[in-house]
Structures are given as C-alpha cells and as structure tokens.
Amino acid sequence: MKGSRILALGVAYKAGVGDIRDSPALEIIEDLLARGAQLEYADPRVPQIQVGGHLLKSVAWAQADLSAYDLVVLLTAHPEFEPARLVRDARLVLDTRNATGALGDFRHVIKI
C-alpha cells in the first residue's frame, strides 16, 4: 500500500449530494492515508475534506488521468462518474457500488 497512487471517487454519504456527515468514505480514505498511500479524491460536490490531519482538495473527474493511478476506488456513485470511462481507462478498479455491473465482468475490476 505504501507509495501506491490511489484515486478515491466520491466522499459524500450518498450519490448526488455533497453531505459528508457519517460518510464511510472518510474512514476508508483515512485508513489508506495511514497505510502510506498517495491518495487523491474526486467529488464534484465536495471541494475539500480534512481527513486524519490531511487537507485534501478534490481533483476534477473530467481531467483526471485514471491510468496514472495504481487503483481507482469508487466509493460514492455520483452520476458524473462514467462507469464506461472507469473500466476503459483505469488500470485497477475497486467498485464498492456495482456501478460497473451492467458493463459485464473485467479482470481489472473488483466488485464488492
């Protein structure tokens, strides 16, 4: 985990909103940072977050080079996050919302 480049998609507690109260994404991000991951996040509704002593600013989904990350983790399935782009461009995907489910099975996509 240490040194891995990870992009977390979505930090809001549910899709389509900007509320982060009680969002499980924050705990996941905090754990990844504590394990030494180089983590960035994208959330069109949450411009910045404070997690585990780190101030993080959202990167723009539309401009993000998904292939530059070791892992892209979909935590909140905002409608802006295009499943087809995620499957096509990311090297490894952890889909916690089954947003890619309708596209079929792919070796580099893990669905939980």
Backbone atoms as SQL, in Angstrom:
CREATE TABLE atoms (id INTEGER PRIMARY KEY, chain TEXT, resi INTEGER, resn TEXT, atom TEXT, x REAL, y REAL, z REAL);
INSERT INTO atoms VALUES
  (1, 'A', 1, 'MET', 'N', 0.833, -1.189, 0.000),
  (2, 'A', 1, 'MET', 'CA', 0.000, 0.000, 0.000),
  (3, 'A', 1, 'MET', 'C', 0.877, 1.253, 0.000),
  (4, 'A', 2, 'LYS', 'N', 1.966, 1.201, 0.734),
  (5, 'A', 2, 'LYS', 'CA', 2.822, 2.375, 0.881),
  (6, 'A', 2, 'LYS', 'C', 3.332, 2.834, -0.484),
  (7, 'A', 3, 'GLY', 'N', 3.080, 4.109, -0.770),
  (8, 'A', 3, 'GLY', 'CA', 3.524, 4.697, -2.023),
  (9, 'A', 3, 'GLY', 'C', 2.595, 4.484, -3.200),
  (10, 'A', 4, 'SER', 'N', 1.554, 3.685, -3.048),
  (11, 'A', 4, 'SER', 'CA', 0.609, 3.447, -4.142),
  (12, 'A', 4, 'SER', 'C', -0.198, 4.705, -4.423),
  (13, 'A', 5, 'ARG', 'N', -0.385, 5.002, -5.693),
  (14, 'A', 5, 'ARG', 'CA', -1.213, 6.140, -6.094),
  (15, 'A', 5, 'ARG', 'C', -2.653, 5.661, -6.207),
  (16, 'A', 6, 'ILE', 'N', -3.524, 6.257, -5.384),
  (17, 'A', 6, 'ILE', 'CA', -4.923, 5.848, -5.328),
  (18, 'A', 6, 'ILE', 'C', -5.809, 7.066, -5.555),
  (19, 'A', 7, 'LEU', 'N', -6.830, 6.871, -6.374),
  (20, 'A', 7, 'LEU', 'CA', -7.853, 7.891, -6.570),
  (21, 'A', 7, 'LEU', 'C', -9.156, 7.361, -5.993),
  (22, 'A', 8, 'ALA', 'N', -9.695, 8.083, -5.022),
  (23, 'A', 8, 'ALA', 'CA', -10.988, 7.741, -4.436),
  (24, 'A', 8, 'ALA', 'C', -12.055, 8.576, -5.125),
  (25, 'A', 9, 'LEU', 'N', -13.066, 7.915, -5.645),
  (26, 'A', 9, 'LEU', 'CA', -14.157, 8.612, -6.317),
  (27, 'A', 9, 'LEU', 'C', -15.351, 8.723, -5.382),
  (28, 'A', 10, 'GLY', 'N', -15.660, 9.952, -4.985),
  (29, 'A', 10, 'GLY', 'CA', -16.815, 10.222, -4.140),
  (30, 'A', 10, 'GLY', 'C', -16.520, 10.110, -2.665),
  (31, 'A', 11, 'VAL', 'N', -16.852, 11.165, -1.924),
  (32, 'A', 11, 'VAL', 'CA', -16.704, 11.133, -0.467),
  (33, 'A', 11, 'VAL', 'C', -18.018, 11.438, 0.248),
  (34, 'A', 12, 'ALA', 'N', -19.034, 11.853, -0.486),
  (35, 'A', 12, 'ALA', 'CA', -20.337, 12.142, 0.116),
  (36, 'A', 12, 'ALA', 'C', -20.971, 10.845, 0.619),
  (37, 'A', 13, 'TYR', 'N', -21.899, 10.964, 1.532),
  (38, 'A', 13, 'TYR', 'CA', -22.503, 9.764, 2.118),
  (39, 'A', 13, 'TYR', 'C', -23.433, 9.034, 1.154),
  (40, 'A', 14, 'LYS', 'N', -23.903, 9.738, 0.106),
  (41, 'A', 14, 'LYS', 'CA', -24.689, 9.051, -0.930),
  (42, 'A', 14, 'LYS', 'C', -24.580, 9.834, -2.228),
  (43, 'A', 15, 'ALA', 'N', -24.916, 9.172, -3.307),
  (44, 'A', 15, 'ALA', 'CA', -24.806, 9.770, -4.635),
  (45, 'A', 15, 'ALA', 'C', -25.711, 10.990, -4.788),
  (46, 'A', 16, 'GLY', 'N', -25.192, 11.990, -5.482),
  (47, 'A', 16, 'GLY', 'CA', -25.987, 13.158, -5.808),
  (48, 'A', 16, 'GLY', 'C', -26.049, 14.236, -4.751),
  (49, 'A', 17, 'VAL', 'N', -25.355, 14.055, -3.627),
  (50, 'A', 17, 'VAL', 'CA', -25.368, 15.061, -2.565),
  (51, 'A', 17, 'VAL', 'C', -23.931, 15.443, -2.190),
  (52, 'A', 18, 'GLY', 'N', -23.796, 16.536, -1.465),
  (53, 'A', 18, 'GLY', 'CA', -22.481, 16.991, -1.032),
  (54, 'A', 18, 'GLY', 'C', -22.256, 16.860, 0.461),
  (55, 'A', 19, 'ASP', 'N', -23.101, 16.142, 1.136),
  (56, 'A', 19, 'ASP', 'CA', -23.020, 15.977, 2.591),
  (57, 'A', 19, 'ASP', 'C', -22.062, 14.833, 2.928),
  (58, 'A', 20, 'ILE', 'N', -21.049, 15.119, 3.729),
  (59, 'A', 20, 'ILE', 'CA', -20.074, 14.081, 4.099),
  (60, 'A', 20, 'ILE', 'C', -20.276, 13.544, 5.516),
  (61, 'A', 21, 'ARG', 'N', -21.270, 14.062, 6.227),
  (62, 'A', 21, 'ARG', 'CA', -21.507, 13.573, 7.587),
  (63, 'A', 21, 'ARG', 'C', -21.769, 12.076, 7.575),
  (64, 'A', 22, 'ASP', 'N', -21.082, 11.362, 8.431),
  (65, 'A', 22, 'ASP', 'CA', -21.228, 9.906, 8.576),
  (66, 'A', 22, 'ASP', 'C', -20.895, 9.126, 7.310),
  (67, 'A', 23, 'SER', 'N', -20.115, 9.719, 6.425),
  (68, 'A', 23, 'SER', 'CA', -19.739, 9.026, 5.196),
  (69, 'A', 23, 'SER', 'C', -18.648, 7.989, 5.482),
  (70, 'A', 24, 'PRO', 'N', -18.881, 6.732, 5.122),
  (71, 'A', 24, 'PRO', 'CA', -17.859, 5.713, 5.327),
  (72, 'A', 24, 'PRO', 'C', -16.619, 5.954, 4.460),
  (73, 'A', 25, 'ALA', 'N', -16.759, 6.737, 3.408),
  (74, 'A', 25, 'ALA', 'CA', -15.613, 7.041, 2.543),
  (75, 'A', 25, 'ALA', 'C', -14.493, 7.722, 3.324),
  (76, 'A', 26, 'LEU', 'N', -14.845, 8.548, 4.296),
  (77, 'A', 26, 'LEU', 'CA', -13.833, 9.260, 5.071),
  (78, 'A', 26, 'LEU', 'C', -12.962, 8.291, 5.873),
  (79, 'A', 27, 'GLU', 'N', -13.567, 7.281, 6.457),
  (80, 'A', 27, 'GLU', 'CA', -12.802, 6.276, 7.210),
  (81, 'A', 27, 'GLU', 'C', -11.886, 5.480, 6.293),
  (82, 'A', 28, 'ILE', 'N', -12.385, 5.142, 5.122),
  (83, 'A', 28, 'ILE', 'CA', -11.579, 4.388, 4.161),
  (84, 'A', 28, 'ILE', 'C', -10.389, 5.221, 3.715),
  (85, 'A', 29, 'ILE', 'N', -10.632, 6.480, 3.393),
  (86, 'A', 29, 'ILE', 'CA', -9.550, 7.374, 2.974),
  (87, 'A', 29, 'ILE', 'C', -8.533, 7.550, 4.087),
  (88, 'A', 30, 'GLU', 'N', -9.001, 7.739, 5.308),
  (89, 'A', 30, 'GLU', 'CA', -8.092, 7.905, 6.445),
  (90, 'A', 30, 'GLU', 'C', -7.211, 6.670, 6.621),
  (91, 'A', 31, 'ASP', 'N', -7.795, 5.494, 6.474),
  (92, 'A', 31, 'ASP', 'CA', -7.035, 4.251, 6.610),
  (93, 'A', 31, 'ASP', 'C', -5.988, 4.118, 5.493),
  (94, 'A', 32, 'LEU', 'N', -6.364, 4.440, 4.286),
  (95, 'A', 32, 'LEU', 'CA', -5.421, 4.357, 3.164),
  (96, 'A', 32, 'LEU', 'C', -4.262, 5.332, 3.352),
  (97, 'A', 33, 'LEU', 'N', -4.559, 6.539, 3.817),
  (98, 'A', 33, 'LEU', 'CA', -3.501, 7.514, 4.091),
  (99, 'A', 33, 'LEU', 'C', -2.574, 7.029, 5.206),
  (100, 'A', 34, 'ALA', 'N', -3.155, 6.446, 6.251),
  (101, 'A', 34, 'ALA', 'CA', -2.364, 5.936, 7.371),
  (102, 'A', 34, 'ALA', 'C', -1.438, 4.807, 6.934),
  (103, 'A', 35, 'ARG', 'N', -1.815, 4.087, 5.894),
  (104, 'A', 35, 'ARG', 'CA', -1.005, 2.987, 5.378),
  (105, 'A', 35, 'ARG', 'C', 0.024, 3.452, 4.348),
  (106, 'A', 36, 'GLY', 'N', 0.085, 4.767, 4.127),
  (107, 'A', 36, 'GLY', 'CA', 1.111, 5.312, 3.258),
  (108, 'A', 36, 'GLY', 'C', 0.727, 5.508, 1.812),
  (109, 'A', 37, 'ALA', 'N', -0.541, 5.395, 1.489),
  (110, 'A', 37, 'ALA', 'CA', -0.982, 5.610, 0.109),
  (111, 'A', 37, 'ALA', 'C', -0.858, 7.083, -0.254),
  (112, 'A', 38, 'GLN', 'N', -0.549, 7.331, -1.509),
  (113, 'A', 38, 'GLN', 'CA', -0.585, 8.689, -2.061),
  (114, 'A', 38, 'GLN', 'C', -1.984, 8.851, -2.638),
  (115, 'A', 39, 'LEU', 'N', -2.859, 9.421, -1.850),
  (116, 'A', 39, 'LEU', 'CA', -4.276, 9.427, -2.178),
  (117, 'A', 39, 'LEU', 'C', -4.751, 10.792, -2.640),
  (118, 'A', 40, 'GLU', 'N', -5.544, 10.763, -3.695),
  (119, 'A', 40, 'GLU', 'CA', -6.290, 11.929, -4.154),
  (120, 'A', 40, 'GLU', 'C', -7.745, 11.495, -4.237),
  (121, 'A', 41, 'TYR', 'N', -8.641, 12.469, -4.266),
  (122, 'A', 41, 'TYR', 'CA', -10.044, 12.115, -4.419),
  (123, 'A', 41, 'TYR', 'C', -10.698, 13.054, -5.424),
  (124, 'A', 42, 'ALA', 'N', -11.786, 12.586, -5.988),
  (125, 'A', 42, 'ALA', 'CA', -12.613, 13.400, -6.871),
  (126, 'A', 42, 'ALA', 'C', -14.045, 13.325, -6.374),
  (127, 'A', 43, 'ASP', 'N', -14.638, 14.479, -6.182),
  (128, 'A', 43, 'ASP', 'CA', -16.049, 14.547, -5.818),
  (129, 'A', 43, 'ASP', 'C', -16.562, 15.900, -6.289),
  (130, 'A', 44, 'PRO', 'N', -17.442, 15.918, -7.277),
  (131, 'A', 44, 'PRO', 'CA', -17.913, 17.187, -7.826),
  (132, 'A', 44, 'PRO', 'C', -18.722, 18.034, -6.847),
  (133, 'A', 45, 'ARG', 'N', -19.137, 17.447, -5.735),
  (134, 'A', 45, 'ARG', 'CA', -19.954, 18.174, -4.768),
  (135, 'A', 45, 'ARG', 'C', -19.225, 18.510, -3.470),
  (136, 'A', 46, 'VAL', 'N', -18.004, 18.018, -3.314),
  (137, 'A', 46, 'VAL', 'CA', -17.242, 18.259, -2.088),
  (138, 'A', 46, 'VAL', 'C', -15.840, 18.745, -2.493),
  (139, 'A', 47, 'PRO', 'N', -15.613, 20.059, -2.465),
  (140, 'A', 47, 'PRO', 'CA', -14.352, 20.605, -2.973),
  (141, 'A', 47, 'PRO', 'C', -13.121, 20.297, -2.123),
  (142, 'A', 48, 'GLN', 'N', -13.308, 20.101, -0.822),
  (143, 'A', 48, 'GLN', 'CA', -12.169, 19.745, 0.026),
  (144, 'A', 48, 'GLN', 'C', -12.644, 19.022, 1.273),
  (145, 'A', 49, 'ILE', 'N', -11.728, 18.230, 1.841),
  (146, 'A', 49, 'ILE', 'CA', -12.026, 17.498, 3.072),
  (147, 'A', 49, 'ILE', 'C', -10.807, 17.535, 3.975),
  (148, 'A', 50, 'GLN', 'N', -11.051, 17.389, 5.249),
  (149, 'A', 50, 'GLN', 'CA', -9.999, 17.264, 6.253),
  (150, 'A', 50, 'GLN', 'C', -10.092, 15.839, 6.801),
  (151, 'A', 51, 'VAL', 'N', -9.050, 15.040, 6.578),
  (152, 'A', 51, 'VAL', 'CA', -9.066, 13.640, 6.992),
  (153, 'A', 51, 'VAL', 'C', -7.728, 13.295, 7.623),
  (154, 'A', 52, 'GLY', 'N', -7.769, 12.801, 8.844),
  (155, 'A', 52, 'GLY', 'CA', -6.551, 12.337, 9.504),
  (156, 'A', 52, 'GLY', 'C', -5.423, 13.350, 9.500),
  (157, 'A', 53, 'GLY', 'N', -5.756, 14.612, 9.690),
  (158, 'A', 53, 'GLY', 'CA', -4.736, 15.653, 9.708),
  (159, 'A', 53, 'GLY', 'C', -4.289, 16.114, 8.325),
  (160, 'A', 54, 'HIS', 'N', -4.910, 15.609, 7.284),
  (161, 'A', 54, 'HIS', 'CA', -4.579, 15.999, 5.915),
  (162, 'A', 54, 'HIS', 'C', -5.720, 16.835, 5.323),
  (163, 'A', 55, 'LEU', 'N', -5.382, 17.941, 4.690),
  (164, 'A', 55, 'LEU', 'CA', -6.361, 18.702, 3.924),
  (165, 'A', 55, 'LEU', 'C', -6.221, 18.263, 2.477),
  (166, 'A', 56, 'LEU', 'N', -7.295, 17.713, 1.929),
  (167, 'A', 56, 'LEU', 'CA', -7.288, 17.235, 0.549),
  (168, 'A', 56, 'LEU', 'C', -8.265, 18.054, -0.267),
  (169, 'A', 57, 'LYS', 'N', -7.858, 18.362, -1.494),
  (170, 'A', 57, 'LYS', 'CA', -8.739, 19.088, -2.415),
  (171, 'A', 57, 'LYS', 'C', -9.118, 18.165, -3.556),
  (172, 'A', 58, 'SER', 'N', -10.360, 18.241, -3.940),
  (173, 'A', 58, 'SER', 'CA', -10.888, 17.385, -4.995),
  (174, 'A', 58, 'SER', 'C', -10.201, 17.674, -6.328),
  (175, 'A', 59, 'VAL', 'N', -9.863, 16.614, -7.039),
  (176, 'A', 59, 'VAL', 'CA', -9.365, 16.758, -8.403),
  (177, 'A', 59, 'VAL', 'C', -10.566, 16.679, -9.337),
  (178, 'A', 60, 'ALA', 'N', -10.435, 17.284, -10.492),
  (179, 'A', 60, 'ALA', 'CA', -11.539, 17.293, -11.452),
  (180, 'A', 60, 'ALA', 'C', -11.637, 15.933, -12.138),
  (181, 'A', 61, 'TRP', 'N', -12.781, 15.304, -12.034),
  (182, 'A', 61, 'TRP', 'CA', -13.023, 13.999, -12.647),
  (183, 'A', 61, 'TRP', 'C', -12.763, 14.051, -14.152),
  (184, 'A', 62, 'ALA', 'N', -13.250, 15.066, -14.814),
  (185, 'A', 62, 'ALA', 'CA', -13.144, 15.140, -16.270),
  (186, 'A', 62, 'ALA', 'C', -11.695, 15.202, -16.752),
  (187, 'A', 63, 'GLN', 'N', -10.815, 15.780, -15.958),
  (188, 'A', 63, 'GLN', 'CA', -9.417, 15.907, -16.351),
  (189, 'A', 63, 'GLN', 'C', -8.513, 14.832, -15.746),
  (190, 'A', 64, 'ALA', 'N', -9.026, 14.028, -14.858),
  (191, 'A', 64, 'ALA', 'CA', -8.196, 13.031, -14.169),
  (192, 'A', 64, 'ALA', 'C', -7.695, 11.970, -15.147),
  (193, 'A', 65, 'ASP', 'N', -6.390, 11.701, -15.091),
  (194, 'A', 65, 'ASP', 'CA', -5.790, 10.638, -15.892),
  (195, 'A', 65, 'ASP', 'C', -5.890, 9.351, -15.081),
  (196, 'A', 66, 'LEU', 'N', -6.946, 8.584, -15.292),
  (197, 'A', 66, 'LEU', 'CA', -7.203, 7.395, -14.484),
  (198, 'A', 66, 'LEU', 'C', -6.089, 6.363, -14.612),
  (199, 'A', 67, 'SER', 'N', -5.417, 6.326, -15.735),
  (200, 'A', 67, 'SER', 'CA', -4.341, 5.346, -15.937),
  (201, 'A', 67, 'SER', 'C', -3.106, 5.667, -15.115),
  (202, 'A', 68, 'ALA', 'N', -3.029, 6.858, -14.556),
  (203, 'A', 68, 'ALA', 'CA', -1.868, 7.249, -13.746),
  (204, 'A', 68, 'ALA', 'C', -1.936, 6.704, -12.319),
  (205, 'A', 69, 'TYR', 'N', -3.062, 6.143, -11.945),
  (206, 'A', 69, 'TYR', 'CA', -3.243, 5.637, -10.585),
  (207, 'A', 69, 'TYR', 'C', -3.075, 4.120, -10.551),
  (208, 'A', 70, 'ASP', 'N', -2.523, 3.637, -9.455),
  (209, 'A', 70, 'ASP', 'CA', -2.408, 2.192, -9.259),
  (210, 'A', 70, 'ASP', 'C', -3.779, 1.574, -9.005),
  (211, 'A', 71, 'LEU', 'N', -4.663, 2.355, -8.389),
  (212, 'A', 71, 'LEU', 'CA', -6.002, 1.887, -8.041),
  (213, 'A', 71, 'LEU', 'C', -6.964, 3.061, -8.061),
  (214, 'A', 72, 'VAL', 'N', -8.150, 2.825, -8.609),
  (215, 'A', 72, 'VAL', 'CA', -9.249, 3.787, -8.523),
  (216, 'A', 72, 'VAL', 'C', -10.360, 3.094, -7.742),
  (217, 'A', 73, 'VAL', 'N', -10.767, 3.721, -6.631),
  (218, 'A', 73, 'VAL', 'CA', -11.789, 3.149, -5.753),
  (219, 'A', 73, 'VAL', 'C', -13.060, 3.981, -5.871),
  (220, 'A', 74, 'LEU', 'N', -14.128, 3.362, -6.324),
  (221, 'A', 74, 'LEU', 'CA', -15.408, 4.052, -6.415),
  (222, 'A', 74, 'LEU', 'C', -16.133, 3.886, -5.082),
  (223, 'A', 75, 'LEU', 'N', -16.243, 4.982, -4.329),
  (224, 'A', 75, 'LEU', 'CA', -16.859, 4.944, -3.006),
  (225, 'A', 75, 'LEU', 'C', -18.277, 5.503, -2.997),
  (226, 'A', 76, 'THR', 'N', -18.532, 6.514, -3.817),
  (227, 'A', 76, 'THR', 'CA', -19.867, 7.098, -3.948),
  (228, 'A', 76, 'THR', 'C', -20.159, 7.216, -5.437),
  (229, 'A', 77, 'ALA', 'N', -21.229, 6.643, -5.879),
  (230, 'A', 77, 'ALA', 'CA', -21.526, 6.575, -7.317),
  (231, 'A', 77, 'ALA', 'C', -22.284, 7.809, -7.799),
  (232, 'A', 78, 'HIS', 'N', -21.612, 8.955, -7.769),
  (233, 'A', 78, 'HIS', 'CA', -22.220, 10.162, -8.325),
  (234, 'A', 78, 'HIS', 'C', -22.502, 9.944, -9.808),
  (235, 'A', 79, 'PRO', 'N', -23.559, 10.539, -10.335),
  (236, 'A', 79, 'PRO', 'CA', -23.891, 10.333, -11.754),
  (237, 'A', 79, 'PRO', 'C', -22.800, 10.802, -12.714),
  (238, 'A', 80, 'GLU', 'N', -21.961, 11.726, -12.285),
  (239, 'A', 80, 'GLU', 'CA', -20.878, 12.217, -13.147),
  (240, 'A', 80, 'GLU', 'C', -19.818, 11.159, -13.425),
  (241, 'A', 81, 'PHE', 'N', -19.661, 10.216, -12.536),
  (242, 'A', 81, 'PHE', 'CA', -18.630, 9.183, -12.698),
  (243, 'A', 81, 'PHE', 'C', -19.121, 8.160, -13.718),
  (244, 'A', 82, 'GLU', 'N', -18.561, 8.211, -14.894),
  (245, 'A', 82, 'GLU', 'CA', -18.983, 7.366, -16.005),
  (246, 'A', 82, 'GLU', 'C', -18.373, 5.972, -15.871),
  (247, 'A', 83, 'PRO', 'N', -19.183, 4.955, -15.626),
  (248, 'A', 83, 'PRO', 'CA', -18.653, 3.602, -15.472),
  (249, 'A', 83, 'PRO', 'C', -17.835, 3.126, -16.675),
  (250, 'A', 84, 'ALA', 'N', -18.264, 3.458, -17.881),
  (251, 'A', 84, 'ALA', 'CA', -17.534, 3.013, -19.076),
  (252, 'A', 84, 'ALA', 'C', -16.127, 3.621, -19.110),
  (253, 'A', 85, 'ARG', 'N', -16.007, 4.879, -18.745),
  (254, 'A', 85, 'ARG', 'CA', -14.686, 5.518, -18.701),
  (255, 'A', 85, 'ARG', 'C', -13.823, 4.875, -17.614),
  (256, 'A', 86, 'LEU', 'N', -14.415, 4.609, -16.501),
  (257, 'A', 86, 'LEU', 'CA', -13.701, 3.987, -15.399),
  (258, 'A', 86, 'LEU', 'C', -13.119, 2.640, -15.825),
  (259, 'A', 87, 'VAL', 'N', -13.927, 1.813, -16.443),
  (260, 'A', 87, 'VAL', 'CA', -13.489, 0.487, -16.906),
  (261, 'A', 87, 'VAL', 'C', -12.445, 0.605, -18.017),
  (262, 'A', 88, 'ARG', 'N', -12.657, 1.529, -18.909),
  (263, 'A', 88, 'ARG', 'CA', -11.759, 1.690, -20.055),
  (264, 'A', 88, 'ARG', 'C', -10.391, 2.244, -19.664),
  (265, 'A', 89, 'ASP', 'N', -10.343, 3.241, -18.754),
  (266, 'A', 89, 'ASP', 'CA', -9.108, 3.980, -18.520),
  (267, 'A', 89, 'ASP', 'C', -8.313, 3.585, -17.285),
  (268, 'A', 90, 'ALA', 'N', -8.956, 3.051, -16.261),
  (269, 'A', 90, 'ALA', 'CA', -8.251, 2.722, -15.021),
  (270, 'A', 90, 'ALA', 'C', -7.550, 1.370, -15.138),
  (271, 'A', 91, 'ARG', 'N', -6.386, 1.273, -14.505),
  (272, 'A', 91, 'ARG', 'CA', -5.629, 0.018, -14.524),
  (273, 'A', 91, 'ARG', 'C', -6.232, -1.019, -13.573),
  (274, 'A', 92, 'LEU', 'N', -6.725, -0.564, -12.428),
  (275, 'A', 92, 'LEU', 'CA', -7.346, -1.439, -11.442),
  (276, 'A', 92, 'LEU', 'C', -8.463, -0.658, -10.773),
  (277, 'A', 93, 'VAL', 'N', -9.637, -1.268, -10.676),
  (278, 'A', 93, 'VAL', 'CA', -10.817, -0.604, -10.126),
  (279, 'A', 93, 'VAL', 'C', -11.373, -1.447, -8.981),
  (280, 'A', 94, 'LEU', 'N', -11.686, -0.781, -7.881),
  (281, 'A', 94, 'LEU', 'CA', -12.437, -1.396, -6.797),
  (282, 'A', 94, 'LEU', 'C', -13.781, -0.681, -6.767),
  (283, 'A', 95, 'ASP', 'N', -14.810, -1.364, -7.211),
  (284, 'A', 95, 'ASP', 'CA', -16.145, -0.790, -7.355),
  (285, 'A', 95, 'ASP', 'C', -16.997, -1.223, -6.164),
  (286, 'A', 96, 'THR', 'N', -17.159, -0.324, -5.203),
  (287, 'A', 96, 'THR', 'CA', -17.924, -0.654, -3.999),
  (288, 'A', 96, 'THR', 'C', -19.420, -0.417, -4.169),
  (289, 'A', 97, 'ARG', 'N', -19.845, 0.076, -5.331),
  (290, 'A', 97, 'ARG', 'CA', -21.254, 0.404, -5.571),
  (291, 'A', 97, 'ARG', 'C', -21.858, -0.354, -6.753),
  (292, 'A', 98, 'ASN', 'N', -21.118, -1.265, -7.336),
  (293, 'A', 98, 'ASN', 'CA', -21.552, -2.023, -8.511),
  (294, 'A', 98, 'ASN', 'C', -21.993, -1.109, -9.654),
  (295, 'A', 99, 'ALA', 'N', -21.355, 0.030, -9.767),
  (296, 'A', 99, 'ALA', 'CA', -21.672, 0.965, -10.844),
  (297, 'A', 99, 'ALA', 'C', -21.268, 0.411, -12.204),
  (298, 'A', 100, 'THR', 'N', -20.293, -0.484, -12.217),
  (299, 'A', 100, 'THR', 'CA', -19.814, -1.068, -13.474),
  (300, 'A', 100, 'THR', 'C', -20.506, -2.391, -13.795),
  (301, 'A', 101, 'GLY', 'N', -21.398, -2.824, -12.950),
  (302, 'A', 101, 'GLY', 'CA', -22.032, -4.134, -13.092),
  (303, 'A', 101, 'GLY', 'C', -22.707, -4.385, -14.421),
  (304, 'A', 102, 'ALA', 'N', -23.394, -3.398, -14.950),
  (305, 'A', 102, 'ALA', 'CA', -24.115, -3.574, -16.212),
  (306, 'A', 102, 'ALA', 'C', -23.180, -3.718, -17.410),
  (307, 'A', 103, 'LEU', 'N', -21.907, -3.377, -17.228),
  (308, 'A', 103, 'LEU', 'CA', -20.946, -3.449, -18.327),
  (309, 'A', 103, 'LEU', 'C', -20.340, -4.841, -18.483),
  (310, 'A', 104, 'GLY', 'N', -20.592, -5.719, -17.534),
  (311, 'A', 104, 'GLY', 'CA', -20.041, -7.070, -17.590),
  (312, 'A', 104, 'GLY', 'C', -18.864, -7.230, -16.647),
  (313, 'A', 105, 'ASP', 'N', -18.168, -8.332, -16.815),
  (314, 'A', 105, 'ASP', 'CA', -17.029, -8.643, -15.950),
  (315, 'A', 105, 'ASP', 'C', -15.721, -8.311, -16.651),
  (316, 'A', 106, 'PHE', 'N', -14.800, -7.764, -15.884),
  (317, 'A', 106, 'PHE', 'CA', -13.481, -7.414, -16.383),
  (318, 'A', 106, 'PHE', 'C', -12.453, -7.869, -15.355),
  (319, 'A', 107, 'ARG', 'N', -11.315, -8.333, -15.828),
  (320, 'A', 107, 'ARG', 'CA', -10.277, -8.841, -14.924),
  (321, 'A', 107, 'ARG', 'C', -9.727, -7.765, -13.998),
  (322, 'A', 108, 'HIS', 'N', -9.737, -6.514, -14.429),
  (323, 'A', 108, 'HIS', 'CA', -9.156, -5.436, -13.627),
  (324, 'A', 108, 'HIS', 'C', -10.195, -4.696, -12.783),
  (325, 'A', 109, 'VAL', 'N', -11.417, -5.207, -12.733),
  (326, 'A', 109, 'VAL', 'CA', -12.476, -4.577, -11.943),
  (327, 'A', 109, 'VAL', 'C', -12.918, -5.540, -10.853),
  (328, 'A', 110, 'ILE', 'N', -12.794, -5.096, -9.617),
  (329, 'A', 110, 'ILE', 'CA', -13.214, -5.879, -8.453),
  (330, 'A', 110, 'ILE', 'C', -14.495, -5.234, -7.932),
  (331, 'A', 111, 'LYS', 'N', -15.547, -6.006, -7.829),
  (332, 'A', 111, 'LYS', 'CA', -16.833, -5.507, -7.345),
  (333, 'A', 111, 'LYS', 'C', -17.108, -6.085, -5.965),
  (334, 'A', 112, 'ILE', 'N', -17.389, -5.186, -5.018),
  (335, 'A', 112, 'ILE', 'CA', -17.759, -5.655, -3.677),
  (336, 'A', 112, 'ILE', 'C', -19.044, -4.995, -3.239);
